[in-house]
Amino acid sequence: MLNSSPSGPPTGATPFDLDSPAPLNFVFVTFAPAGVNAVPNSFPGFPWSLLGFPDHHPVNFFYSWYPTIGGTCTFPSFAIPPNFPVKLLFQSVGIVNGQIEFSTPAVLDVL
């Protein structure tokens, strides 16, 4: 059971801000490699992501979808227990002018 307040996300969740020209964004999450200066694998997003981030990170899990009416939204990560070391990469995908666009990835690093 997650602790939560009546007016906010579960205790232990981290808020992420999403700024996107796409009206609807699909957020994916994957485990990132642990270690100092470790980066997750990616592959070029071309020819899909011409306006956004040039790399696409392979995803393991669909997290959720969020509307970005007006260009922005804030969404919470899932709650992570205290003292549970994990490194997660969040990346969203949206459609802008008929093109698939990838967001700049956000890495949540819990030590």
C-alpha positions in Angstrom: 0.0 0.0 0.0 1.3 3.4 -0.9 1.1 6.3 1.5 -0.5 9.3 -0.2 -1.9 12.7 0.7 -5.4 13.7 -0.4 -3.9 16.5 -2.5 -0.9 15.0 -4.1 1.1 12.0 -5.4 2.1 9.0 -3.3 4.8 9.6 -0.7 8.2 8.8 -2.3 7.1 9.9 -5.8 9.2 12.4 -7.8 7.4 15.0 -9.9 8.5 15.4 -13.6 7.7 18.4 -15.7 6.8 17.7 -19.3 7.0 20.5 -21.9 5.9 19.3 -25.4 4.2 20.7 -28.5 2.4 17.4 -28.8 -1.2 17.5 -27.3 -0.8 13.9 -26.0 2.4 12.2 -24.8 3.1 8.6 -24.0 5.6 8.1 -21.2 7.9 5.1 -21.1 10.3 3.9 -18.4 13.3 1.6 -18.5 16.0 0.6 -16.0 19.2 2.5 -16.6 22.6 0.9 -15.9 24.0 1.6 -12.4 27.4 3.1 -11.8 29.2 6.4 -12.0 28.9 8.0 -15.4 26.9 5.0 -16.8 24.5 5.8 -19.6 21.8 3.7 -21.1 21.9 2.5 -24.7 20.2 4.4 -27.3 19.8 4.5 -31.1 19.2 7.4 -33.5 15.7 8.6 -33.7 16.0 9.7 -37.4 13.9 9.8 -39.5 11.2 10.1 -36.8 12.3 12.7 -34.3 13.3 15.6 -36.5 12.4 18.4 -34.0 13.0 16.7 -30.6 15.7 14.8 -28.9 17.8 12.9 -31.5 18.1 9.6 -29.6 15.5 7.0 -28.7 16.1 4.8 -25.6 14.8 1.3 -25.8 11.9 1.1 -23.4 10.8 -1.8 -21.2 7.5 -0.5 -19.8 4.7 1.8 -20.8 4.2 4.1 -17.8 1.2 6.3 -18.7 -0.1 8.9 -21.1 -0.4 12.6 -20.3 -2.2 15.5 -22.1 -0.1 18.6 -22.6 -2.8 21.0 -23.4 -1.1 24.4 -23.4 2.3 22.7 -23.8 3.1 21.5 -20.3 2.1 19.1 -17.6 3.5 17.6 -14.4 3.3 13.9 -13.6 4.6 11.9 -10.7 6.9 8.9 -10.8 5.7 5.8 -9.0 6.7 5.7 -5.3 10.2 4.3 -4.7 10.8 2.9 -1.2 13.5 4.6 0.9 17.0 3.1 0.6 16.1 1.3 -2.6 18.9 2.1 -5.0 17.6 2.3 -8.6 18.2 4.3 -11.8 15.2 4.8 -14.1 15.0 6.6 -17.4 11.8 8.2 -18.5 11.2 9.3 -22.1 8.0 10.4 -23.7 6.8 10.1 -27.3 4.3 12.4 -29.0 3.1 13.2 -32.5 3.8 16.7 -33.8 2.7 17.6 -37.4 2.4 13.9 -38.3 6.0 13.2 -37.0 6.9 11.0 -34.0 8.9 13.0 -31.6 11.0 11.8 -28.7 11.5 13.9 -25.6 14.8 14.5 -23.9 15.1 11.7 -21.4 15.0 12.2 -17.7 16.9 9.9 -15.4 15.8 9.4 -11.8 18.8 8.3 -9.8 18.0 7.0 -6.3 21.1 6.2 -4.3 
